[in-house]
Amino acid sequence: MFGLGPTELIIILVIVLVIFGAGKLPEIGGALGKGIRNFKSSMSDATSDKSVKGDIEDKSKKEEEK
């Protein structure tokens, strides 16, 4: 994962814990999870929109050829 080993991840976690405190970690984790979920759903929506657009263009080309 991004070339980070377990040692680096632990160091980053300790730094985040020191900066934000233990009370804020669940809030930060929840916000991060929501952000990732929204990003993934947006990416899948964009992919499906492209495939629908391609289908519409294919149908219009077939109609023009007739």
Beta strands, then each sheet from edge to edge (+ up, - down):
end
